[in-house]
Amino acid sequence: MALEGLRRGIQGALSRLRGKRSIDEEELRGMVKDLRRALLAADFNVRQTKEITDRLELRMRDDEPRPGLTLQTHAMNIIYAELVRLLGEPREILPFNQRILMVGLYGQGKTTTTAKIAAWWKRKHKLEIGVIEADVHRPGAYAQLKQLLEDHDIDVYGDPKNTDATSIVKAGMQQMANKDVVIIDTAGRDQLDEDLQEELKQIADIVQATESLLVIDAQVGQAAGPVAAKFHELVGVTGVIVTKLDGTARGGGALSAVAATGSPIVFIGEGEHVENLEQFEGDRFISRLLGMGDIKGLIDLAPGDLDQEEALRLTERLMSGRFSINDMSQQMEMMSKIGTVDRILSHLPSGMFGGIGAMGKAQKEQMQSNLERFRVIMDSMTSKEKDEPTILKAERIRRIARGSGVNEKDVRELIAQWNKSKKMMKGIRGNRQLRKQMKSMMGDMDDMDLPM
């Protein structure tokens, strides 16, 4: 999850209120000071940080918590509301009859993001998508785009031998005239020099874009604001995509700086794979950031080829208390289709399943490594061994270890994990509220008692 440091900082600040029924001035000032420190560490600018903490301090004095709400949860709700207000209302781009102009500085991940958006719309809406590569200044840009989209049934037009971007765009627009969505990837520069500005203006005149999307690397932090303002002046930016949000502590600065310009953030990118793109909705993003979860977002991650009926049958089986290694294997297979451990857990409330959603980055990476090793081990098991794990004794463990190329210790770790998971499933079975949440994850979202 992006901005894990900010989440830990906010939760640490609010931990001062744990078990408190009332708050005195000294505790309030200490909490506000800790929160201010957490926001500044995430690269929020000083003015925004002061505004958020001042409003929190005022509302903690003036607003009465709802009946049954702890003081700590009351403070968390205020911070949630203030951060959502800061990031602004979400904006959805309807992907029909669209001509999308992609712009940005050099090295911001623009070509990769172009491929991500094309694949996202293809996957979500089953449309005819065409992409034009108009970056004539970076060697390999066309080849990179072709490679990224080769498995997605998306046409890519470009001419690596042509150094005139405008002629490529003209020819590409003619060739892609029958597409539902046409996306034009333009060249970037280290800065907005006169040549880039003139080339962009000419391309913009040809394309007559319905949307101009600015791609900004989260690492630029607060500098994202001036960049967004300059590109908006140049081509009329209608939306911003923040990339590499998973790899920097400055993501808070980029998000807040862009929001301050009034340009809506429409997508965020985390990771290098084409599938690692999500539509930005401030309320759901902040809910995940604060550890409140985003179950609807988790469902949205599921690919089209995920068998929903099979997933529901597996969930019902787990709810019944039956849990074999074969069930665990199916569970892992479904997880691998949805995404990495980090992506999945970032959508769960931090307190769910004994706090598994609040695991740190190192723990998630270890869990991902374990899952991949366990799947190899399972492939060396017989159907009977997976259905009846209690028969796994020393001789069978030695055979499985040899067959999967691992140590016997690794096989025993898998068995221990199965036992741990089985106990957790029994705990779920005895927890009516948690069972309701689990069923809602696979079924009717209207019954959820979590932020959406």
C-alpha positions, 0 to 999 in steps of 0.5 A, a space after each residue: 500500500 502506498 504511503 504506509 509511513 503516513 498510515 503508521 504515523 496517523 495511527 500512532 498519533 491517534 493511539 494517544 486516545 486509546 481507551 480515553 473517554 475524554 481528552 484534555 488540552 495536553 493530550 489534544 496538543 500532543 496528538 495534533 503535534 504527532 499528526 502534523 509530524 506524520 503529514 510533513 514526513 509524507 511531504 504534505 506542504 506546510 499550509 495543508 498540514 496546518 489546515 488539516 490539523 487545525 480543523 482536527 483540533 477544532 472539531 475534537 473540541 466542538 463535535 460530540 462523538 456519535 453514541 457508541 463511538 470511541 474517542 479514537 474512532 471519532 478522531 479517525 473519522 474526522 481525519 478521514 473526512 478532512 483528507 477526502 475533502 483535500 483530495 476532492 471529488 472523484 471524476 470518472 472518464 466515460 470511455 466512449 468516443 474519446 481521444 486521449 492526449 497523454 502528456 508529461 515530463 521525461 521519465 514519469 512513466 508516461 508510455 507504461 501508463 498509456 499501456 495501462 489505461 488502454 488495457 484498463 478500458 479494454 478489460 473493463 468495457 470490452 471496447 475497441 482501443 487504438 494507441 498512437 506512439 508519437 514519441 519520436 525522441 526516445 529510441 524504443 518508445 514504439 517497441 516498448 508500447 507494442 511489447 506492453 500491449 501485445 497480449 491485450 488485442 489493442 492496435 498500436 500505430 507508430 513509425 520508428 523511422 519518422 522523426 516528425 511527430 505531427 505526421 505520425 499523429 495525422 496518419 495514426 488518427 486516420 488509421 484509428 478512425 473506427 476505434 471507440 477510444 484513441 490514446 496518443 502517447 507524446 514525448 517528454 522532456 526534462 523540462 517544458 522547453 520551447 520545442 516540447 511546447 510547440 510540438 505539443 500544441 501542434 499535436 493538440 490541434 490535430 487530435 482535438 482531444 476530448 481529454 488531456 491526461 497529465 502523468 506525474 511521478 509521485 517522487 516529484 512530491 510538491 513540485 507536482 503542483 507547478 508542473 500540473 499548472 504549467 501543462 494545464 496552461 499549455 494543453 488544458 489538463 482535464 485529469 492527472 495520473 500519479 504513477 509509482 505511488 508505491 515506491 516513495 515517501 513523497 506520494 502525499 506531496 504529489 497527491 495533495 499538490 495536484 489536488 491544490 491545482 484543481 486538476 482531478 486525479 483520475 488514476 493512480 499507478 502502483 507497480 510496473 505491470 500493465 494491470 497495476 492501475 486503478 481508478 482514483 476515488 479519494 474516499 476509497 483511497 483514504 479509507 485504505 490508507 487509514 486501515 479502514 479497508 476497501 472491500 469493493 475495491 478488492 472485488 474490482 481487482 478480480 479479473 474477468 476470468 475469475 470464476 465467481 461461482 467457484 469462489 462463492 462455493 469455496 467461501 461457503 466451504 470455508 465457512 462450514 469449517 472444512 478446510 483441506 490443503 486442496 482448499 488452500 491451493 484453490 484459495 492461493 490460485 484465486 489470490 494470484 489472479 487478483 494480485 500480489 499479497 500487498 495489493 490484496 491486503 491493502 484493501 482489507 481493514 487493518 483489524 480483520 483476520 487478527 490484524 493481517 491487513 496491517 502487516 508491514 512491507 517486509 512481512 508482506 514480501 515474506 508472505 508472497 515468497 512463502 505462497 509461491 514456494 507453497 504452490 510448488 510444494 502442493 504440485 508435488 502432492 497427491 490428490 489424497 494428500 491435499 484432501 486429507 493432510 493428516 496423513 502427511 507423515 515423515 515418509 510422505 514429507 520426504 517424498 514431497 520435498 524431493 519432488 518439489 526441490 525444497 527442504 523437508 522443513 519447507 514442507 512442514 512449514 506448509 503443513 503448519 500454515 494449513 493448520 494455522 489457516 484451519 484454526 482461523 477458519 474455525 474462528 471465522 465460523 464462530 464470529 457472526 459479524 466476520 462471516 457476514 463480512 466475508 460473505 459480502 466480499 463474495 456476494 451482495 455489497 449492500 450488506 457491508 458494514 465497512 466504508 465503500 
